[in-house]
Amino acid sequence: MLEFPDLLNARDLGGYPTTDGGETRWRSLLRADDLAQLSEHGLQALADYGVRTILDLRWPEEAIRYPNPVPEHLPQLRYARISLLTHTEDEWRLRSRDAAKELWKCVVLEHVRAELRTVLGFIAAAPPEPLLFHCVAGKDRTGLIAALLLALADATPAAIAHDYAVSAENLRDGYLRRYPDADRERILEALRCPEEGAYNMLEFLERSGGVRAYLEQIGLSAAEIVRLRARLRD
């Protein structure tokens, strides 16, 4: 966890074990929940950590309801909003048809290829300084991008699964406090991030020929894939 006050689910993707006995690189890629929650102190902590690029994965309607404070308060940072799951929330509901959480990542990999290519292309083209990407809870959209990048960096399957699943633990107490009148079990189910979802994603990638082959299939160039991998591997 990072010490960005008011965020519940922020972390650096560095320090995860890789299949060759190494570990992923620190201070390159960070994931988080909604930056709209950040206080002035939290924004300064984010800047002090060295983050220089922010990628907002939310839908337009989410960004309108809860504007990202970075453009106004940290204008020196590069900010972009690219909706990962289609252009609107309604469009995504029609496309996903309430997929089970254990298969959600596979549904995205199958049906959101153009959007994935745009998001990953942006990350590949970004300057080498730390880049933070986020959605609302920072668990599903953000978790999918994190899982793909960790897989490309040869993080171990267990590490990838853990990075996805830990979001539920990070968010649980904060969301129960934030929504005291809501049904507890519904909140816990909404926050659930089953490790099976990450393992199923990895199996999907293997059936596609591996993560590199999949990234090529969605339109990323060999140079872009090299740059994405270099984000987390020296």
Short mmCIF file of the C-alpha atoms (twelve columns), coordinates in Angstrom:
data_MODEL
# 
_entry.id   MODEL 
# 
loop_
_atom_site.group_PDB 
_atom_site.id 
_atom_site.type_symbol 
_atom_site.label_atom_id 
_atom_site.label_alt_id 
_atom_site.label_comp_id 
_atom_site.label_asym_id 
_atom_site.label_seq_id 
_atom_site.Cartn_x 
_atom_site.Cartn_y 
_atom_site.Cartn_z 
_atom_site.pdbx_PDB_model_num 
ATOM 1   C CA . MET A 1   0.000   0.000   0.000   1 
ATOM 2   C CA . LEU A 2   1.105   3.554   -0.717  1 
ATOM 3   C CA . GLU A 3   0.668   6.385   1.735   1 
ATOM 4   C CA . PHE A 4   -1.632  8.533   -0.385  1 
ATOM 5   C CA . PRO A 5   -4.151  9.838   2.159   1 
ATOM 6   C CA . ASP A 6   -7.811  9.152   1.330   1 
ATOM 7   C CA . LEU A 7   -7.065  6.340   -1.141  1 
ATOM 8   C CA . LEU A 8   -7.975  2.803   -0.102  1 
ATOM 9   C CA . ASN A 9   -6.470  0.683   -2.860  1 
ATOM 10  C CA . ALA A 10  -3.264  2.270   -4.152  1 
ATOM 11  C CA . ARG A 11  -0.060  0.316   -4.662  1 
ATOM 12  C CA . ASP A 12  3.150   0.168   -6.653  1 
ATOM 13  C CA . LEU A 13  3.534   -2.805  -9.009  1 
ATOM 14  C CA . GLY A 14  7.164   -3.179  -8.014  1 
ATOM 15  C CA . GLY A 15  8.560   -5.983  -5.891  1 
ATOM 16  C CA . TYR A 16  6.504   -8.892  -7.237  1 
ATOM 17  C CA . PRO A 17  8.447   -12.146 -7.821  1 
ATOM 18  C CA . THR A 18  9.045   -13.209 -11.409 1 
ATOM 19  C CA . THR A 19  9.340   -16.674 -12.902 1 
ATOM 20  C CA . ASP A 20  13.099  -16.266 -13.446 1 
ATOM 21  C CA . GLY A 21  13.814  -15.449 -9.804  1 
ATOM 22  C CA . GLY A 22  13.831  -11.667 -10.175 1 
ATOM 23  C CA . GLU A 23  11.236  -9.104  -9.189  1 
ATOM 24  C CA . THR A 24  9.275   -6.334  -10.878 1 
ATOM 25  C CA . ARG A 25  10.646  -2.809  -10.893 1 
ATOM 26  C CA . TRP A 26  9.551   -0.186  -8.381  1 
ATOM 27  C CA . ARG A 27  8.428   3.387   -9.102  1 
ATOM 28  C CA . SER A 28  7.349   2.765   -12.666 1 
ATOM 29  C CA . LEU A 29  3.700   1.672   -12.639 1 
ATOM 30  C CA . LEU A 30  1.155   2.330   -9.896  1 
ATOM 31  C CA . ARG A 31  -2.505  1.374   -9.581  1 
ATOM 32  C CA . ALA A 32  -5.167  3.083   -7.473  1 
ATOM 33  C CA . ASP A 33  -8.811  3.720   -6.768  1 
ATOM 34  C CA . ASP A 34  -10.562 6.984   -7.659  1 
ATOM 35  C CA . LEU A 35  -8.286  10.025  -7.332  1 
ATOM 36  C CA . ALA A 36  -11.401 12.179  -6.862  1 
ATOM 37  C CA . GLN A 37  -11.134 11.123  -3.203  1 
ATOM 38  C CA . LEU A 38  -7.751  12.780  -2.717  1 
ATOM 39  C CA . SER A 39  -7.395  15.712  -0.353  1 
ATOM 40  C CA . GLU A 40  -4.826  18.431  -0.969  1 
ATOM 41  C CA . HIS A 41  -2.425  16.509  1.264   1 
ATOM 42  C CA . GLY A 42  -3.026  13.327  -0.696  1 
ATOM 43  C CA . LEU A 43  -2.421  15.081  -4.001  1 
ATOM 44  C CA . GLN A 44  0.883   16.406  -2.713  1 
ATOM 45  C CA . ALA A 45  1.878   12.945  -1.514  1 
ATOM 46  C CA . LEU A 46  1.177   11.609  -4.986  1 
ATOM 47  C CA . ALA A 47  3.363   14.262  -6.589  1 
ATOM 48  C CA . ASP A 48  6.099   13.735  -3.993  1 
ATOM 49  C CA . TYR A 49  6.214   10.020  -4.853  1 
ATOM 50  C CA . GLY A 50  7.316   11.035  -8.325  1 
ATOM 51  C CA . VAL A 51  4.183   10.251  -10.344 1 
ATOM 52  C CA . ARG A 52  4.281   12.212  -13.596 1 
ATOM 53  C CA . THR A 53  1.471   10.657  -15.677 1 
ATOM 54  C CA . ILE A 54  -2.117  9.847   -14.664 1 
ATOM 55  C CA . LEU A 55  -4.332  7.557   -16.740 1 
ATOM 56  C CA . ASP A 56  -8.014  7.641   -15.760 1 
ATOM 57  C CA . LEU A 57  -9.895  4.533   -16.990 1 
ATOM 58  C CA . ARG A 58  -13.382 5.647   -15.965 1 
ATOM 59  C CA . TRP A 59  -16.443 6.180   -18.129 1 
ATOM 60  C CA . PRO A 60  -17.275 9.786   -19.092 1 
ATOM 61  C CA . GLU A 61  -20.318 9.837   -16.815 1 
ATOM 62  C CA . GLU A 62  -18.186 8.761   -13.848 1 
ATOM 63  C CA . ALA A 63  -15.643 11.483  -14.565 1 
ATOM 64  C CA . ILE A 64  -18.414 14.093  -14.762 1 
ATOM 65  C CA . ARG A 65  -19.916 13.016  -11.440 1 
ATOM 66  C CA . TYR A 66  -16.567 12.923  -9.656  1 
ATOM 67  C CA . PRO A 67  -14.020 15.088  -11.499 1 
ATOM 68  C CA . ASN A 68  -10.381 14.090  -11.293 1 
ATOM 69  C CA . PRO A 69  -8.572  16.763  -9.262  1 
ATOM 70  C CA . VAL A 70  -5.196  16.297  -10.961 1 
ATOM 71  C CA . PRO A 71  -5.618  18.683  -13.933 1 
ATOM 72  C CA . GLU A 72  -6.606  21.563  -11.652 1 
ATOM 73  C CA . HIS A 73  -4.348  20.965  -8.660  1 
ATOM 74  C CA . LEU A 74  -1.320  19.292  -10.268 1 
ATOM 75  C CA . PRO A 75  -1.156  20.851  -13.743 1 
ATOM 76  C CA . GLN A 76  2.490   19.843  -14.071 1 
ATOM 77  C CA . LEU A 77  1.394   16.187  -14.313 1 
ATOM 78  C CA . ARG A 78  0.311   14.669  -17.601 1 
ATOM 79  C CA . TYR A 79  -3.338  13.563  -17.393 1 
ATOM 80  C CA . ALA A 80  -5.440  11.506  -19.800 1 
ATOM 81  C CA . ARG A 81  -8.816  9.807   -19.503 1 
ATOM 82  C CA . ILE A 82  -9.359  6.763   -21.723 1 
ATOM 83  C CA . SER A 83  -12.460 4.691   -21.018 1 
ATOM 84  C CA . LEU A 84  -11.410 1.042   -20.877 1 
ATOM 85  C CA . LEU A 85  -14.804 -0.664  -20.976 1 
ATOM 86  C CA . THR A 86  -16.417 0.804   -24.105 1 
ATOM 87  C CA . HIS A 87  -17.562 4.424   -24.360 1 
ATOM 88  C CA . THR A 88  -20.395 4.289   -21.820 1 
ATOM 89  C CA . GLU A 89  -21.506 2.175   -18.879 1 
ATOM 90  C CA . ASP A 90  -24.744 1.176   -20.632 1 
ATOM 91  C CA . GLU A 91  -22.809 -0.030  -23.671 1 
ATOM 92  C CA . TRP A 92  -20.595 -2.178  -21.458 1 
ATOM 93  C CA . ARG A 93  -23.571 -3.736  -19.687 1 
ATOM 94  C CA . LEU A 94  -24.933 -4.850  -23.044 1 
ATOM 95  C CA . ARG A 95  -21.588 -6.256  -24.106 1 
ATOM 96  C CA . SER A 96  -20.670 -8.044  -20.860 1 
ATOM 97  C CA . ARG A 97  -24.113 -9.450  -20.001 1 
ATOM 98  C CA . ASP A 98  -23.321 -9.866  -16.318 1 
ATOM 99  C CA . ALA A 99  -20.345 -12.182 -16.666 1 
ATOM 100 C CA . ALA A 100 -19.353 -14.102 -13.529 1 
ATOM 101 C CA . LYS A 101 -16.475 -12.513 -11.643 1 
ATOM 102 C CA . GLU A 102 -14.333 -15.584 -12.166 1 
ATOM 103 C CA . LEU A 103 -14.609 -15.057 -15.954 1 
ATOM 104 C CA . TRP A 104 -14.868 -11.263 -16.103 1 
ATOM 105 C CA . LYS A 105 -11.275 -10.692 -17.186 1 
ATOM 106 C CA . CYS A 106 -11.658 -13.210 -20.013 1 
ATOM 107 C CA . VAL A 107 -14.784 -11.417 -21.241 1 
ATOM 108 C CA . VAL A 108 -12.862 -8.141  -21.370 1 
ATOM 109 C CA . LEU A 109 -9.934  -9.720  -23.219 1 
ATOM 110 C CA . GLU A 110 -12.363 -11.156 -25.769 1 
ATOM 111 C CA . HIS A 111 -14.673 -8.194  -26.299 1 
ATOM 112 C CA . VAL A 112 -12.762 -4.982  -25.511 1 
ATOM 113 C CA . ARG A 113 -9.700  -5.414  -27.712 1 
ATOM 114 C CA . ALA A 114 -9.750  -2.004  -29.393 1 
ATOM 115 C CA . GLU A 115 -10.055 -0.191  -26.061 1 
ATOM 116 C CA . LEU A 116 -7.307  -2.331  -24.526 1 
ATOM 117 C CA . ARG A 117 -5.040  -1.527  -27.441 1 
ATOM 118 C CA . THR A 118 -5.621  2.220   -26.920 1 
ATOM 119 C CA . VAL A 119 -4.960  2.074   -23.168 1 
ATOM 120 C CA . LEU A 120 -1.821  -0.062  -23.463 1 
ATOM 121 C CA . GLY A 121 -0.572  2.008   -26.382 1 
ATOM 122 C CA . PHE A 122 -0.845  5.118   -24.220 1 
ATOM 123 C CA . ILE A 123 1.162   3.479   -21.431 1 
ATOM 124 C CA . ALA A 124 3.794   2.291   -23.910 1 
ATOM 125 C CA . ALA A 125 4.198   5.816   -25.294 1 
ATOM 126 C CA . ALA A 126 4.310   7.560   -21.904 1 
ATOM 127 C CA . PRO A 127 7.550   9.043   -20.524 1 
ATOM 128 C CA . PRO A 128 9.568   6.680   -18.303 1 
ATOM 129 C CA . GLU A 129 8.729   8.468   -15.041 1 
ATOM 130 C CA . PRO A 130 6.146   6.814   -12.759 1 
ATOM 131 C CA . LEU A 131 2.672   6.407   -14.268 1 
ATOM 132 C CA . LEU A 132 -0.479  5.806   -12.204 1 
ATOM 133 C CA . PHE A 133 -3.656  4.306   -13.670 1 
ATOM 134 C CA . HIS A 134 -6.989  4.096   -11.871 1 
ATOM 135 C CA . CYS A 135 -10.741 3.614   -12.162 1 
ATOM 136 C CA . VAL A 136 -13.288 3.905   -9.307  1 
ATOM 137 C CA . ALA A 137 -12.579 1.119   -6.818  1 
ATOM 138 C CA . GLY A 138 -9.314  0.282   -8.549  1 
ATOM 139 C CA . LYS A 139 -10.108 -3.430  -8.606  1 
ATOM 140 C CA . ASP A 140 -11.526 -4.587  -11.969 1 
ATOM 141 C CA . ARG A 141 -10.617 -2.230  -14.825 1 
ATOM 142 C CA . THR A 142 -7.445  -1.225  -13.044 1 
ATOM 143 C CA . GLY A 143 -6.875  -4.826  -11.974 1 
ATOM 144 C CA . LEU A 144 -7.072  -6.104  -15.539 1 
ATOM 145 C CA . ILE A 145 -4.442  -3.653  -16.810 1 
ATOM 146 C CA . ALA A 146 -2.219  -4.479  -13.828 1 
ATOM 147 C CA . ALA A 147 -2.585  -8.224  -14.462 1 
ATOM 148 C CA . LEU A 148 -1.678  -7.892  -18.147 1 
ATOM 149 C CA . LEU A 149 1.383   -5.790  -17.390 1 
ATOM 150 C CA . LEU A 150 2.510   -8.146  -14.627 1 
ATOM 151 C CA . ALA A 151 2.041   -11.129 -16.952 1 
ATOM 152 C CA . LEU A 152 4.118   -9.406  -19.624 1 
ATOM 153 C CA . ALA A 153 6.833   -8.848  -17.010 1 
ATOM 154 C CA . ASP A 154 6.777   -12.586 -16.171 1 
ATOM 155 C CA . ALA A 155 5.448   -12.104 -12.658 1 
ATOM 156 C CA . THR A 156 4.520   -15.455 -11.156 1 
ATOM 157 C CA . PRO A 157 0.872   -16.527 -11.526 1 
ATOM 158 C CA . ALA A 158 0.513   -16.499 -7.736  1 
ATOM 159 C CA . ALA A 159 1.760   -12.899 -7.588  1 
ATOM 160 C CA . ILE A 160 -0.667  -11.819 -10.304 1 
ATOM 161 C CA . ALA A 161 -3.556  -13.529 -8.534  1 
ATOM 162 C CA . HIS A 162 -2.586  -11.964 -5.212  1 
ATOM 163 C CA . ASP A 163 -2.375  -8.476  -6.695  1 
ATOM 164 C CA . TYR A 164 -5.924  -8.855  -7.965  1 
ATOM 165 C CA . ALA A 165 -7.412  -10.459 -4.860  1 
ATOM 166 C CA . VAL A 166 -5.897  -8.066  -2.311  1 
ATOM 167 C CA . SER A 167 -8.130  -5.248  -3.566  1 
ATOM 168 C CA . ALA A 168 -11.126 -6.784  -1.774  1 
ATOM 169 C CA . GLU A 169 -9.271  -6.687  1.538   1 
ATOM 170 C CA . ASN A 170 -8.000  -3.158  0.948   1 
ATOM 171 C CA . LEU A 171 -11.456 -1.807  0.164   1 
ATOM 172 C CA . ARG A 172 -13.637 -3.733  2.606   1 
ATOM 173 C CA . ASP A 173 -13.491 -1.629  5.781   1 
ATOM 174 C CA . GLY A 174 -13.469 1.684   3.943   1 
ATOM 175 C CA . TYR A 175 -16.517 0.803   1.848   1 
ATOM 176 C CA . LEU A 176 -18.436 -0.504  4.855   1 
ATOM 177 C CA . ARG A 177 -17.799 2.840   6.577   1 
ATOM 178 C CA . ARG A 178 -18.598 4.803   3.421   1 
ATOM 179 C CA . TYR A 179 -21.971 3.079   2.917   1 
ATOM 180 C CA . PRO A 180 -23.224 2.321   6.440   1 
ATOM 181 C CA . ASP A 181 -26.866 1.983   5.357   1 
ATOM 182 C CA . ALA A 182 -26.196 -0.427  2.506   1 
ATOM 183 C CA . ASP A 183 -26.542 -4.188  2.802   1 
ATOM 184 C CA . ARG A 184 -23.230 -5.533  4.100   1 
ATOM 185 C CA . GLU A 185 -23.325 -8.736  2.066   1 
ATOM 186 C CA . ARG A 186 -24.032 -6.861  -1.153  1 
ATOM 187 C CA . ILE A 187 -21.019 -4.631  -0.537  1 
ATOM 188 C CA . LEU A 188 -18.775 -7.600  0.185   1 
ATOM 189 C CA . GLU A 189 -19.959 -9.372  -2.965  1 
ATOM 190 C CA . ALA A 190 -19.400 -6.253  -5.058  1 
ATOM 191 C CA . LEU A 191 -15.852 -6.007  -3.722  1 
ATOM 192 C CA . ARG A 192 -15.022 -9.688  -4.193  1 
ATOM 193 C CA . CYS A 193 -11.931 -10.246 -6.350  1 
ATOM 194 C CA . PRO A 194 -11.520 -14.030 -6.689  1 
ATOM 195 C CA . GLU A 195 -8.047  -15.298 -7.472  1 
ATOM 196 C CA . GLU A 196 -9.684  -17.663 -9.968  1 
ATOM 197 C CA . GLY A 197 -10.372 -14.628 -12.129 1 
ATOM 198 C CA . ALA A 198 -6.655  -13.990 -12.544 1 
ATOM 199 C CA . TYR A 199 -5.834  -17.645 -13.164 1 
ATOM 200 C CA . ASN A 200 -8.611  -17.891 -15.756 1 
ATOM 201 C CA . MET A 201 -7.197  -14.814 -17.470 1 
ATOM 202 C CA . LEU A 202 -3.758  -16.418 -17.636 1 
ATOM 203 C CA . GLU A 203 -5.282  -19.565 -19.131 1 
ATOM 204 C CA . PHE A 204 -7.061  -17.426 -21.736 1 
ATOM 205 C CA . LEU A 205 -3.749  -15.805 -22.648 1 
ATOM 206 C CA . GLU A 206 -2.073  -19.194 -22.953 1 
ATOM 207 C CA . ARG A 207 -4.786  -20.344 -25.348 1 
ATOM 208 C CA . SER A 208 -4.034  -17.200 -27.376 1 
ATOM 209 C CA . GLY A 209 -0.360  -18.153 -27.619 1 
ATOM 210 C CA . GLY A 210 0.791   -16.216 -24.557 1 
ATOM 211 C CA . VAL A 211 0.515   -12.629 -23.424 1 
ATOM 212 C CA . ARG A 212 2.853   -11.286 -26.116 1 
ATOM 213 C CA . ALA A 213 0.914   -13.039 -28.864 1 
ATOM 214 C CA . TYR A 214 -2.352  -11.671 -27.486 1 
ATOM 215 C CA . LEU A 215 -0.981  -8.115  -27.416 1 
ATOM 216 C CA . GLU A 216 0.109   -8.501  -31.013 1 
ATOM 217 C CA . GLN A 217 -3.357  -9.793  -31.927 1 
ATOM 218 C CA . ILE A 218 -5.041  -6.658  -30.536 1 
ATOM 219 C CA . GLY A 219 -2.723  -4.440  -32.557 1 
ATOM 220 C CA . LEU A 220 0.275   -3.520  -30.422 1 
ATOM 221 C CA . SER A 221 3.590   -3.349  -32.253 1 
ATOM 222 C CA . ALA A 222 6.680   -5.277  -31.206 1 
ATOM 223 C CA . ALA A 223 8.289   -1.997  -30.095 1 
ATOM 224 C CA . GLU A 224 5.279   -1.107  -27.943 1 
ATOM 225 C CA . ILE A 225 5.348   -4.530  -26.295 1 
ATOM 226 C CA . VAL A 226 9.057   -4.131  -25.529 1 
ATOM 227 C CA . ARG A 227 8.402   -0.738  -23.941 1 
ATOM 228 C CA . LEU A 228 5.526   -2.100  -21.848 1 
ATOM 229 C CA . ARG A 229 7.659   -4.950  -20.555 1 
ATOM 230 C CA . ALA A 230 10.511  -2.555  -19.769 1 
ATOM 231 C CA . ARG A 231 8.185   -0.683  -17.428 1 
ATOM 232 C CA . LEU A 232 8.462   -3.502  -14.890 1 
ATOM 233 C CA . ARG A 233 11.700  -5.247  -15.897 1 
ATOM 234 C CA . ASP A 234 15.187  -3.749  -16.071 1 
# 
